[in-house]
């Protein structure tokens, strides 16, 4: 299915946001997820299904000094 991730159209077979985070190799890192203009808590990622044309924003924190 096609979704929009950070404004870019991508194809994915992920069924939920947790799978998408795993696909992007962000598991264990600091990040925030918004799906269709709603912030999704990390505890809800596995329970939040992805549908075609969803608009998902994932922001990931990068440390540095």
Buried (B, 14 or more C-beta within 10 A) or exposed (E): EEBBBEEEEEEBEBEBBBBBBEEBEBEEEEBEBBBEEEEBEEEBBEEBEBEEEBEBBBEEEEEEE
